[in-house]
């Protein structure tokens, strides 16, 4: 019975566009919206996959100038800053919040903003974003599980 509930839950997550495509839920996932599938986004995804976050940021800045109401672009831009060498966490959080303003159910942003809050030492805000997908979607999804693991790892640190 539990297996059937799990399979049903994953099916619902996939139907809602919440479960990642094969290969994981990273920013280069092929599960981004078709609206974001332009050359600048493809180039940014390729740069991220290669670890070239500065190039990804440059391309995404251009893409955002042309499509400022695209949650995928804000999420991917924030991700590239967060993973890059010069982590401006205020800018990261600004773009994650903008992605959530545009699309409160954006599948990756809740996880990524939670991880960003952990990077700033704000465990309570990270937990708020862990609760959001749990309230929005009846069955847990990969992003929820990944943020839950990141929070558990953070809490286990000896500080």
DRENVO-522046 format. One record per atom (N, C-alpha, C): x, y, z. Coordinates in nm, 3 decimals. Layout:
# residues N
X|Y|Z;
...
//
This chain:
# residues 159
0.082|-0.119|0.000;
0.000|0.000|0.000;
0.086|0.125|0.000;
0.195|0.124|0.083;
0.284|0.239|0.087;
0.351|0.260|-0.048;
0.389|0.152|-0.116;
0.452|0.163|-0.246;
0.355|0.226|-0.346;
0.228|0.185|-0.341;
0.128|0.243|-0.431;
0.112|0.393|-0.406;
0.112|0.434|-0.280;
0.100|0.577|-0.247;
0.222|0.653|-0.297;
0.341|0.592|-0.283;
0.462|0.657|-0.331;
0.458|0.674|-0.483;
0.420|0.568|-0.553;
0.413|0.574|-0.698;
0.310|0.678|-0.742;
0.194|0.681|-0.677;
0.093|0.781|-0.708;
0.147|0.921|-0.682;
0.215|0.939|-0.570;
0.271|1.071|-0.536;
0.373|1.116|-0.639;
0.462|1.028|-0.680;
0.561|1.065|-0.780;
0.494|1.096|-0.914;
0.390|1.021|-0.946;
0.316|1.049|-1.069;
0.252|1.187|-1.065;
0.196|1.223|-0.951;
0.136|1.356|-0.937;
0.242|1.464|-0.944;
0.358|1.440|-0.883;
0.467|1.538|-0.889;
0.512|1.557|-1.034;
0.527|1.448|-1.106;
0.567|1.459|-1.246;
0.460|1.531|-1.328;
0.334|1.498|-1.303;
0.226|1.563|-1.377;
0.222|1.713|-1.350;
0.257|1.751|-1.228;
0.258|1.893|-1.192;
0.388|1.960|-1.234;
0.482|1.883|-1.292;
0.608|1.940|-1.333;
0.703|1.962|-1.217;
0.687|1.887|-1.109;
0.767|1.910|-0.990;
0.881|1.813|-0.975;
0.867|1.694|-1.024;
0.974|1.597|-1.009;
1.077|1.625|-1.118;
1.204|1.610|-1.086;
1.306|1.641|-1.184;
1.310|1.540|-1.297;
1.363|1.583|-1.407;
1.385|1.492|-1.518;
1.495|1.394|-1.477;
1.511|1.287|-1.552;
1.616|1.191|-1.521;
1.749|1.262|-1.512;
1.827|1.226|-1.413;
1.956|1.289|-1.397;
1.960|1.384|-1.280;
1.848|1.404|-1.210;
1.850|1.487|-1.090;
1.784|1.620|-1.106;
1.777|1.693|-0.996;
1.705|1.819|-0.993;
1.797|1.939|-0.998;
1.913|1.928|-1.062;
2.002|2.042|-1.064;
1.957|2.146|-1.166;
2.027|2.257|-1.167;
1.985|2.369|-1.251;
1.998|2.340|-1.399;
2.072|2.238|-1.437;
2.085|2.208|-1.579;
1.982|2.105|-1.624;
1.888|2.072|-1.539;
1.784|1.974|-1.569;
1.710|2.011|-1.696;
1.668|1.911|-1.771;
1.596|1.937|-1.894;
1.448|1.965|-1.868;
1.409|1.983|-1.744;
1.269|2.003|-1.709;
1.231|2.150|-1.691;
1.312|2.242|-1.742;
1.280|2.384|-1.734;
1.170|2.413|-1.835;
1.097|2.520|-1.814;
0.984|2.550|-1.902;
1.030|2.579|-2.043;
0.944|2.549|-2.139;
0.975|2.573|-2.279;
0.998|2.722|-2.305;
0.933|2.807|-2.227;
0.947|2.951|-2.243;
1.092|2.994|-2.225;
1.168|2.921|-2.146;
1.306|2.955|-2.119;
1.404|2.889|-2.216;
1.355|2.814|-2.309;
1.444|2.743|-2.399;
1.486|2.831|-2.517;
1.568|2.930|-2.486;
1.626|3.013|-2.591;
1.776|2.993|-2.588;
1.848|3.045|-2.686;
1.993|3.022|-2.691;
2.067|3.070|-2.566;
2.025|3.180|-2.507;
2.093|3.231|-2.387;
2.079|3.132|-2.271;
1.961|3.073|-2.257;
1.939|2.977|-2.148;
2.017|2.849|-2.175;
2.015|2.802|-2.297;
2.091|2.681|-2.329;
2.239|2.704|-2.302;
2.289|2.818|-2.341;
2.429|2.852|-2.317;
2.458|2.858|-2.166;
2.365|2.917|-2.090;
2.383|2.925|-1.944;
2.383|2.785|-1.882;
2.292|2.700|-1.925;
2.288|2.563|-1.872;
2.417|2.489|-1.903;
2.467|2.507|-2.025;
2.593|2.443|-2.063;
2.708|2.495|-1.977;
2.709|2.627|-1.954;
2.815|2.687|-1.872;
2.808|2.634|-1.728;
2.687|2.623|-1.674;
2.671|2.570|-1.538;
2.719|2.426|-1.532;
2.682|2.347|-1.630;
2.726|2.207|-1.633;
2.878|2.197|-1.636;
2.943|2.296|-1.699;
3.089|2.298|-1.708;
3.153|2.366|-1.587;
3.071|2.418|-1.496;
3.124|2.488|-1.379;
3.165|2.632|-1.407;
3.126|2.685|-1.522;
3.160|2.822|-1.560;
3.043|2.914|-1.523;
3.032|2.944|-1.395;
2.918|3.019|-1.345;
2.921|3.165|-1.390;
3.039|3.222|-1.409;
3.048|3.361|-1.455;
2.987|3.376|-1.594;
3.015|3.282|-1.683;
2.956|3.287|-1.818;
2.805|3.268|-1.811;
2.761|3.179|-1.724;
2.617|3.157|-1.708;
2.550|3.285|-1.661;
2.611|3.352|-1.564;
2.554|3.476|-1.512;
2.544|3.582|-1.621;
2.647|3.595|-1.702;
2.644|3.695|-1.810;
2.531|3.668|-1.908;
2.517|3.545|-1.951;
2.411|3.510|-2.044;
2.272|3.527|-1.984;
2.259|3.494|-1.857;
2.129|3.505|-1.792;
2.090|3.650|-1.767;
2.188|3.737|-1.744;
2.158|3.880|-1.731;
2.092|3.931|-1.859;
2.148|3.891|-1.972;
2.092|3.931|-2.101;
1.952|3.875|-2.117;
1.935|3.748|-2.085;
1.804|3.684|-2.098;
1.702|3.751|-2.007;
1.741|3.785|-1.885;
1.649|3.851|-1.792;
1.609|3.990|-1.840;
1.700|4.059|-1.905;
1.667|4.191|-1.959;
1.556|4.180|-2.064;
1.555|4.071|-2.138;
1.453|4.050|-2.240;
1.327|3.984|-2.190;
1.333|3.920|-2.074;
1.218|3.846|-2.022;
1.218|3.852|-1.869;
1.195|3.971|-1.811;
1.208|3.988|-1.666;
1.100|3.917|-1.583;
0.995|3.869|-1.645;
0.888|3.801|-1.572;
0.896|3.649|-1.585;
1.015|3.598|-1.605;
1.036|3.455|-1.623;
1.098|3.397|-1.495;
1.021|3.321|-1.421;
1.067|3.262|-1.295;
1.187|3.169|-1.316;
1.187|3.095|-1.425;
1.299|3.004|-1.452;
1.430|3.081|-1.463;
1.426|3.195|-1.533;
1.548|3.274|-1.550;
1.598|3.329|-1.416;
1.507|3.379|-1.334;
1.548|3.430|-1.203;
1.607|3.319|-1.117;
1.543|3.204|-1.119;
1.591|3.090|-1.041;
1.730|3.045|-1.088;
1.746|3.033|-1.218;
1.874|2.988|-1.273;
1.983|3.092|-1.250;
1.949|3.220|-1.262;
2.047|3.327|-1.237;
2.093|3.324|-1.090;
1.998|3.313|-0.999;
2.032|3.306|-0.857;
2.119|3.183|-0.829;
2.084|3.071|-0.889;
2.161|2.948|-0.872;
2.305|2.968|-0.918;
2.323|3.031|-1.034;
2.458|3.050|-1.089;
2.541|3.144|-1.000;
2.478|3.242|-0.939;
2.549|3.331|-0.846;
2.585|3.254|-0.719;
2.490|3.178|-0.667;
2.511|3.103|-0.542;
2.622|3.000|-0.557;
2.633|2.941|-0.673;
2.735|2.838|-0.695;
2.868|2.896|-0.742;
2.868|3.022|-0.785;
2.988|3.085|-0.839;
3.087|3.129|-0.733;
3.194|3.192|-0.779;
3.302|3.234|-0.691;
3.266|3.356|-0.606;
3.191|3.449|-0.661;
3.155|3.572|-0.591;
3.009|3.565|-0.550;
2.985|3.506|-0.436;
2.848|3.480|-0.389;
2.789|3.603|-0.322;
2.715|3.680|-0.398;
2.642|3.794|-0.343;
2.507|3.741|-0.297;
2.500|3.702|-0.170;
2.380|3.635|-0.121;
2.257|3.726|-0.121;
2.276|3.857|-0.108;
2.162|3.949|-0.116;
2.102|3.943|-0.257;
2.188|3.938|-0.358;
2.140|3.928|-0.497;
2.077|3.791|-0.523;
2.137|3.688|-0.468;
2.082|3.553|-0.481;
1.940|3.549|-0.426;
1.923|3.598|-0.303;
1.791|3.595|-0.240;
1.692|3.684|-0.314;
1.737|3.797|-0.365;
1.649|3.886|-0.442;
1.590|3.812|-0.562;
1.675|3.738|-0.635;
1.626|3.669|-0.755;
1.543|3.546|-0.721;
1.576|3.476|-0.614;
1.489|3.365|-0.572;
1.352|3.417|-0.530;
1.350|3.528|-0.457;
1.221|3.586|-0.417;
1.141|3.632|-0.538;
1.209|3.687|-0.636;
1.140|3.731|-0.757;
1.082|3.609|-0.831;
1.157|3.501|-0.837;
1.105|3.379|-0.900;
0.979|3.332|-0.829;
0.979|3.337|-0.696;
0.861|3.294|-0.620;
0.746|3.393|-0.631;
0.776|3.520|-0.649;
0.669|3.618|-0.670;
0.598|3.588|-0.803;
0.677|3.556|-0.904;
0.622|3.526|-1.037;
0.548|3.393|-1.035;
0.609|3.293|-0.972;
0.552|3.158|-0.969;
0.573|3.097|-0.831;
0.476|3.117|-0.738;
0.491|3.067|-0.601;
0.511|2.915|-0.592;
0.476|2.842|-0.696;
0.491|2.696|-0.694;
0.611|2.650|-0.777;
0.704|2.741|-0.807;
0.819|2.705|-0.891;
0.892|2.587|-0.829;
0.912|2.483|-0.906;
0.957|2.355|-0.852;
1.096|2.355|-0.791;
1.188|2.435|-0.839;
1.323|2.432|-0.784;
1.352|2.543|-0.686;
1.279|2.651|-0.695;
1.315|2.768|-0.616;
1.300|2.744|-0.466;
1.197|2.672|-0.422;
1.181|2.648|-0.279;
1.303|2.575|-0.222;
1.352|2.477|-0.295;
1.472|2.405|-0.250;
1.593|2.498|-0.249;
1.615|2.566|-0.360;
1.736|2.647|-0.375;
1.738|2.765|-0.278;
1.624|2.829|-0.255;
1.623|2.941|-0.162;
1.648|2.890|-0.019;
1.597|2.772|0.011;
1.625|2.712|0.141;
1.774|2.686|0.159;
1.839|2.635|0.055;
1.983|2.611|0.061;
2.058|2.744|0.074;
2.009|2.847|0.006;
2.073|2.979|0.016;
2.063|3.032|0.159;
1.947|3.015|0.221;
1.933|3.059|0.360;
2.027|2.982|0.452;
2.049|2.854|0.426;
2.145|2.778|0.506;
2.285|2.836|0.489;
2.318|2.879|0.368;
2.450|2.937|0.343;
2.469|3.067|0.421;
2.360|3.135|0.451;
2.369|3.260|0.527;
2.350|3.235|0.677;
2.329|3.109|0.715;
2.312|3.074|0.855;
2.172|3.094|0.908;
2.076|3.110|0.819;
1.938|3.136|0.861;
1.856|3.008|0.852;
1.871|2.924|0.953;
1.803|2.794|0.957;
1.651|2.808|0.959;
1.600|2.905|1.032;
1.453|2.920|1.043;
1.391|2.953|0.907;
1.457|3.039|0.827;
1.403|3.070|0.694;
1.413|2.948|0.601;
1.520|2.872|0.614;
1.533|2.750|0.534;
1.419|2.654|0.565;
1.385|2.643|0.694;
1.276|2.554|0.734;
1.141|2.605|0.683;
1.124|2.735|0.674;
1.001|2.790|0.616;
0.984|2.742|0.473;
1.094|2.739|0.399;
1.086|2.697|0.259;
1.078|2.546|0.246;
1.115|2.475|0.350;
1.093|2.330|0.352;
0.944|2.303|0.370;
0.878|2.385|0.449;
0.735|2.365|0.475;
0.650|2.400|0.353;
0.694|2.494|0.272;
0.612|2.539|0.159;
0.575|2.427|0.061;
0.672|2.350|0.008;
0.632|2.245|-0.086;
0.544|2.139|-0.020;
0.567|2.115|0.110;
0.488|2.016|0.182;
0.342|2.061|0.191;
0.318|2.192|0.201;
0.182|2.245|0.205;
0.119|2.250|0.066;
0.201|2.280|-0.035;
0.150|2.296|-0.171;
0.118|2.161|-0.234;
0.201|2.061|-0.210;
0.187|1.932|-0.275;
0.167|1.824|-0.171;
0.062|1.749|-0.184;
0.024|1.647|-0.086;
0.135|1.544|-0.066;
0.195|1.500|-0.175;
0.303|1.402|-0.167;
0.435|1.475|-0.183;
0.537|1.436|-0.109;
0.667|1.500|-0.120;
0.729|1.479|-0.258;
0.818|1.568|-0.294;
0.888|1.560|-0.421;
1.038|1.566|-0.397;
1.115|1.543|-0.499;
1.260|1.538|-0.488;
1.317|1.665|-0.427;
1.268|1.782|-0.469;
1.321|1.907|-0.417;
1.300|1.917|-0.266;
1.184|1.873|-0.219;
1.155|1.871|-0.075;
1.256|1.781|-0.003;
1.276|1.662|-0.058;
1.369|1.567|0.004;
1.511|1.621|0.008;
1.553|1.688|-0.099;
1.689|1.741|-0.105;
1.709|1.853|-0.003;
1.611|1.942|0.010;
1.622|2.049|0.108;
1.617|1.992|0.250;
1.533|1.892|0.271;
1.524|1.829|0.403;
1.660|1.769|0.442;
1.728|1.705|0.347;
1.860|1.648|0.374;
1.962|1.759|0.402;
1.955|1.869|0.327;
2.048|1.980|0.348;
2.029|2.040|0.487;
1.904|2.053|0.530;
1.877|2.107|0.664;
1.927|2.011|0.771;
1.904|1.882|0.754;
1.951|1.783|0.851;
2.104|1.786|0.861;
2.170|1.798|0.748;
2.316|1.806|0.747;
2.364|1.932|0.817;
2.296|2.043|0.792;
2.329|2.171|0.857;
2.312|2.159|1.009;
2.201|2.101|1.051;
2.174|2.087|1.195;
2.271|1.992|1.264;
2.329|1.897|1.189;
2.421|1.800|1.247;
2.562|1.854|1.263;
2.591|1.971|1.206;
2.725|2.029|1.218;
2.755|2.063|1.364;
2.879|2.041|1.406;
2.914|2.065|1.547;
2.929|2.212|1.583;
2.935|2.300|1.489;
2.954|2.444|1.509;
3.044|2.465|1.623;
//
